[in-house]
Structure formats: C-alpha cells, structure tokens
Amino acid sequence: MTELSGRTWRSIPEQRLSGPMAMALDEIAARTAVEDGVRTVRVYTWDPATLSLGYGQDSGSVDWDYCRREGIDVTRRQTGGGGIYHDTFGDISYSIVAPAEEVPGDLMETYELLCEPIFDAFERMDVSAAFADRKYPEIHRPACYLRAIDPAHDILVDGQKISGNAQYRQRDAVIQHGSLSFDLTPERHLGVFSNPDTTHEQFSDRVTGIREHADISRETAVDCLEAALREWADADDGEWSESELEDATALVDRKYGSDMWVHDRVDPEET
C-alpha cells in the first residue's frame, strides 16, 4: 500500500473505451476527486485503436488517410509529448487520479510515487522493468515512443521502452495516465504519422512489449496491473456513476471528439 491509502479510492476494472471517452473520463475523475473525495485507479483499452496526440503536437504530423483507411481514431491528450498509437490488443492503459494537495509538489517525487504500482505490476508479470538510467536520443519527434527517453517517467527493459507515463494537473487534481506495451505492430505505430523518417527496425530496436519478456496472456497482464493498482491504493471495487458517464459523454461532444480540439488544439472549455 501507499502513503495515499487510507483515503477513499475506487478501482474501476478494464473497460473498452473510445479515445475521446477515455480522455474525458480522466477529467471527470479529477472533478470527482476534488468535489466528492473519491480517488480513482483504473485500467482501460482503446477501442477502436486510437492515435492520441500530445497536447502541443501539430496535427499535420498525422497521416489522416492512413488512419481513416485502417479505422484508427484520433484524439488529443491533455499531456505533452508526441503521438501514441494505442492498439486495441497491444496497448494496456491506466489512470491514477487524486487531489493535487495529497501528492508531492516535486514532479520527480510524484512520478516515483505514482509509478510504484506500475513497477509492482511488471514484477507480478516477471518483467524486469526500471526507470531509464540515462537519456536516450530522439529518433522521430512526432512519435512519443521514439522521442528522447527521459529517466523521470520512461520505463525500460534492457534498454528498450516498455511504458510511458505522463501527468497533468486540473481542477486541483493530479492525473497520471500511461501505457504499457503488451505487443507491437511497428507498421501501425509508424503508419499513423505522415512521412516518418525512421524504419520498422529502428522502432523495434527502441520499443519492446511484455510479450517479448513474459509468457503470459494479455488477460493475465491486465489482471496484474489491476491488482497492483488496487492494492497500492487499498481501493474498493467501483464504477462510474450515471452522472459521471453523462458528463463525460457531453465532454466528448464538446471537446475530445471535436475537430477544434483534435486538429487545432483549441479547448472549447476555454473559449
């Protein structure tokens, strides 16, 4: 358990969510944490497969024709960095949401605290993962997994990235979300970008997946992550309230599913 246990936490088991809905629920969970005192840990799958753009990323870096042809949705995150292709099978994602006043003010300390259950999950999978011990050079800037590797929040196995994690603060809450790579499809990870100046081989040299290091199913990997998050927070089994789901659906329509946000990075909530 963590120093944050002993408070009211809920654990929401894996859900299959569209990209816009997954991002909207992070915001709704932040509001719930601050207003109702209910903190959230959750695991989710992107369905359909989705390219999530970093907050400041140029939408011109996307191969929109490829995404449409392959049935890949596109949304934009509140967190920075490059774009991430979230495969419905190959990606396992999570979020941790709590009041900002309850976590360290120092960013590095917050990452260390909130990544504790992620390392526990990898240990349960028998995967020897750790924060990067040094910076690695950038390969292809539009792709998050091929940007320069940062020891603060990038998790590696034998020098290859297996998990990326990011944070933002909103509504007096801290939201950390991240992805664990279970399996890799380099052609789709790179195909979502226009004119990627790299190769499938370079991608495979930089990035790895759980499947390459542990003989376990995706279901088992999800179980490990859910159990680690639940025990870290000492959380009760929970679910979204009807009003939370209604508000998230409205936020998808206003923001995360809108061209204004996805293409132009204009937040309708602030206009």
C-alpha positions as CSV (number, residue, x, y, z in Angstrom):
1,M,0.0,0.0,0.0
2,T,1.0,3.6,-0.5
3,E,1.1,6.6,1.8
4,L,-2.1,7.7,-0.1
5,S,-4.0,4.6,1.1
6,G,-6.4,5.1,4.0
7,R,-8.4,7.5,1.9
8,T,-11.4,6.8,-0.3
9,W,-10.2,5.1,-3.5
10,R,-12.2,3.2,-6.1
11,S,-10.7,0.7,-8.6
12,I,-12.5,0.6,-12.0
13,P,-11.7,-2.7,-13.9
14,E,-10.7,-2.7,-17.5
15,Q,-13.1,-1.1,-19.9
16,R,-13.1,-0.8,-23.6
17,L,-13.4,2.9,-24.4
18,S,-13.1,5.2,-27.4
19,G,-10.1,7.5,-27.2
20,P,-12.2,10.6,-26.7
21,M,-14.2,8.9,-23.9
22,A,-11.0,7.6,-22.2
23,M,-9.6,11.2,-22.1
24,A,-12.9,12.7,-21.0
25,L,-13.2,10.3,-18.1
26,D,-9.8,11.5,-16.8
27,E,-11.2,15.0,-16.4
28,I,-14.4,13.7,-14.8
29,A,-12.4,11.6,-12.4
30,A,-10.5,14.8,-11.4
31,R,-13.6,16.6,-10.6
32,T,-14.9,13.7,-8.6
33,A,-11.7,13.5,-6.6
34,V,-11.8,17.2,-5.6
35,E,-15.6,17.6,-5.1
36,D,-16.5,14.2,-3.7
37,G,-13.3,13.0,-2.2
38,V,-13.3,9.8,-4.3
39,R,-10.0,9.0,-5.9
40,T,-9.7,6.7,-8.9
41,V,-7.4,4.0,-10.3
42,R,-8.4,2.3,-13.5
43,V,-7.3,0.2,-16.4
44,Y,-8.7,0.6,-20.0
45,T,-8.4,-0.5,-23.5
46,W,-8.7,1.9,-26.5
47,D,-11.5,0.6,-28.8
48,P,-11.2,1.4,-31.7
49,A,-7.5,1.6,-31.9
50,T,-6.5,5.3,-31.4
51,L,-3.7,7.7,-32.1
52,S,-3.6,10.1,-29.1
53,L,-1.7,13.3,-30.0
54,G,0.3,15.2,-27.4
55,Y,-1.1,18.4,-26.2
56,G,1.1,20.7,-28.3
57,Q,1.5,18.3,-31.3
58,D,0.9,19.6,-34.8
59,S,-2.0,17.7,-36.4
60,G,-0.1,17.9,-39.7
61,S,2.2,15.2,-38.4
62,V,-0.7,12.7,-38.8
63,D,-1.4,10.6,-41.9
64,W,-5.2,11.1,-41.8
65,D,-5.8,9.0,-44.8
66,Y,-4.0,6.0,-43.3
67,C,-6.0,6.4,-40.0
68,R,-9.3,6.5,-41.9
69,R,-8.3,3.6,-44.0
70,E,-7.3,1.5,-41.1
71,G,-10.2,2.5,-38.8
72,I,-7.9,4.3,-36.3
73,D,-9.5,7.1,-34.3
74,V,-7.6,10.2,-33.4
75,T,-7.9,12.4,-30.2
76,R,-5.6,14.7,-28.3
77,R,-4.4,14.3,-24.8
78,Q,-4.0,17.0,-22.1
79,T,-0.5,15.8,-21.5
80,G,2.5,16.7,-23.7
81,G,4.9,14.6,-25.7
82,G,4.4,13.0,-29.1
83,G,1.6,10.9,-30.5
84,I,1.0,7.4,-29.3
85,Y,-0.7,4.6,-31.3
86,H,-2.8,2.7,-28.8
87,D,-3.6,-0.7,-30.3
88,T,-6.7,-2.5,-29.0
89,F,-4.7,-5.6,-28.3
90,G,-1.2,-4.4,-27.9
91,D,-1.7,-1.5,-25.5
92,I,-2.8,-1.6,-21.9
93,S,-3.5,1.8,-20.3
94,Y,-4.2,3.1,-16.8
95,S,-5.0,6.3,-14.9
96,I,-4.4,7.4,-11.4
97,V,-6.4,10.5,-10.2
98,A,-6.2,12.2,-6.8
99,P,-6.4,15.6,-5.2
100,A,-3.1,17.5,-6.0
101,E,-2.7,18.5,-2.4
102,E,-2.1,14.9,-1.5
103,V,0.9,14.3,-3.8
104,P,4.4,15.7,-3.6
105,G,4.8,19.1,-5.2
106,D,8.0,18.0,-6.8
107,L,7.4,16.4,-10.2
108,M,10.1,13.7,-9.9
109,E,8.8,12.7,-6.5
110,T,5.3,12.4,-7.8
111,Y,6.3,10.2,-10.7
112,E,8.2,8.0,-8.3
113,L,5.1,7.7,-6.0
114,L,2.5,7.1,-8.8
115,C,4.7,4.7,-10.7
116,E,5.1,2.4,-7.7
117,P,2.1,0.2,-8.7
118,I,3.3,0.1,-12.3
119,F,6.6,-1.4,-11.2
120,D,4.7,-3.8,-9.0
121,A,2.6,-4.8,-12.0
122,F,5.7,-5.6,-14.0
123,E,7.2,-7.6,-11.1
124,R,4.0,-9.7,-10.9
125,M,4.4,-10.3,-14.7
126,D,8.1,-11.3,-14.0
127,V,9.3,-8.5,-16.3
128,S,12.4,-6.7,-15.0
129,A,11.4,-3.0,-15.7
130,A,13.0,0.1,-14.4
131,F,13.1,3.9,-15.0
132,A,15.7,4.8,-17.7
133,D,19.1,5.3,-16.1
134,R,20.1,7.9,-18.7
135,K,18.7,10.0,-21.5
136,Y,18.4,8.3,-25.0
137,P,18.5,10.4,-28.2
138,E,15.4,11.3,-30.2
139,I,14.7,9.1,-33.3
140,H,11.4,10.5,-34.6
141,R,9.9,13.5,-32.8
142,P,6.2,13.1,-33.7
143,A,6.1,9.6,-32.1
144,C,6.2,9.6,-28.3
145,Y,7.9,6.3,-28.0
146,L,10.7,7.5,-30.4
147,R,11.3,10.8,-28.7
148,A,14.2,11.3,-26.4
149,I,13.8,8.9,-23.4
150,D,13.6,10.7,-20.1
151,P,14.6,9.0,-16.8
152,A,11.9,10.8,-15.0
153,H,9.0,8.9,-16.5
154,D,10.0,6.4,-19.2
155,I,10.2,2.8,-18.1
156,L,12.6,0.4,-19.9
157,V,13.5,-3.3,-20.1
158,D,17.1,-4.0,-21.2
159,G,17.4,-0.5,-22.8
160,Q,14.1,-0.7,-24.6
161,K,11.0,1.4,-23.8
162,I,8.0,-0.6,-22.5
163,S,5.9,2.1,-20.8
164,G,5.4,5.8,-21.0
165,N,3.8,7.9,-18.3
166,A,2.6,11.5,-18.1
167,Q,0.9,13.9,-15.7
168,Y,-1.2,17.0,-15.7
169,R,-3.0,19.0,-13.1
170,Q,-6.5,20.2,-13.5
171,R,-9.4,21.1,-11.1
172,D,-6.9,20.9,-8.2
173,A,-6.3,17.3,-9.0
174,V,-3.3,15.4,-10.5
175,I,-4.0,13.0,-13.3
176,Q,-1.3,10.4,-14.3
177,H,-2.0,8.2,-17.2
178,G,0.2,5.8,-19.1
179,S,0.5,2.9,-21.4
180,L,2.2,-0.5,-21.1
181,S,3.1,-2.1,-24.3
182,F,1.9,-5.7,-24.5
183,D,2.6,-6.4,-28.2
184,L,4.0,-4.4,-31.0
185,T,2.8,-3.6,-34.6
186,P,5.6,-1.3,-35.9
187,E,3.8,-0.8,-39.2
188,R,0.8,0.8,-37.5
189,H,2.8,2.6,-34.9
190,L,4.7,4.4,-37.7
191,G,1.9,4.3,-40.3
192,V,-0.2,6.8,-38.4
193,F,2.4,9.5,-39.0
194,S,2.9,11.4,-42.2
195,N,6.4,10.7,-43.7
196,P,8.0,9.1,-40.7
197,D,11.8,9.4,-41.1
198,T,12.5,6.1,-39.5
199,T,12.2,2.4,-40.1
200,H,10.3,-0.5,-38.6
201,E,13.7,-1.9,-37.5
202,Q,14.6,1.3,-35.6
203,F,11.2,1.2,-33.9
204,S,11.7,-2.4,-32.8
205,D,15.2,-1.6,-31.5
206,R,13.8,1.2,-29.3
207,V,10.5,-0.3,-28.1
208,T,9.6,-3.6,-26.6
209,G,6.5,-5.4,-25.3
210,I,5.5,-7.5,-22.3
211,R,5.1,-10.5,-24.7
212,E,8.8,-10.5,-25.5
213,H,9.7,-10.9,-21.9
214,A,7.0,-13.0,-20.2
215,D,5.0,-16.0,-21.4
216,I,1.6,-14.6,-20.3
217,S,-1.6,-13.7,-21.9
218,R,-2.9,-10.1,-22.2
219,E,-5.7,-11.0,-19.8
220,T,-3.1,-12.0,-17.2
221,A,-1.1,-8.8,-17.8
222,V,-4.3,-6.8,-17.2
223,D,-5.0,-8.7,-14.0
224,C,-1.5,-8.0,-12.7
225,L,-1.9,-4.2,-13.4
226,E,-5.4,-4.1,-11.9
227,A,-4.3,-5.9,-8.8
228,A,-1.2,-3.7,-8.3
229,L,-3.2,-0.5,-8.6
230,R,-5.9,-1.8,-6.3
231,E,-3.5,-2.9,-3.6
232,W,-1.3,0.2,-3.9
233,A,-4.3,2.4,-3.2
234,D,-6.2,-0.1,-0.9
235,A,-9.1,0.7,-3.2
236,D,-12.6,-0.7,-3.2
237,D,-14.1,-2.1,-6.4
238,G,-16.0,0.8,-8.0
239,E,-17.7,2.1,-11.1
240,W,-18.6,5.3,-12.8
241,S,-21.8,6.9,-11.6
242,E,-24.6,7.6,-14.2
243,S,-24.0,11.4,-13.9
244,E,-20.2,10.9,-14.5
245,L,-20.9,9.0,-17.6
246,E,-23.4,11.6,-18.8
247,D,-20.9,14.4,-18.2
248,A,-18.1,12.5,-19.9
249,T,-20.3,11.9,-23.0
250,A,-21.0,15.6,-23.1
251,L,-17.3,16.4,-22.8
252,V,-16.5,14.1,-25.7
253,D,-19.0,16.0,-27.8
254,R,-17.7,19.4,-26.8
255,K,-14.0,18.7,-26.7
256,Y,-12.2,15.4,-27.1
257,G,-14.2,14.4,-30.2
258,S,-14.3,17.8,-31.8
259,D,-12.1,19.0,-34.7
260,M,-11.5,22.2,-32.8
261,W,-9.6,20.3,-30.1
262,V,-8.1,17.4,-32.2
263,H,-7.0,19.4,-35.2
264,D,-6.5,22.9,-33.8
265,R,-5.7,22.3,-30.1
266,V,-8.4,24.9,-29.2
267,D,-10.1,24.0,-25.9
268,P,-13.8,24.7,-26.3
269,E,-14.0,24.8,-22.5
270,E,-11.8,28.0,-22.5
271,T,-13.4,29.8,-25.5
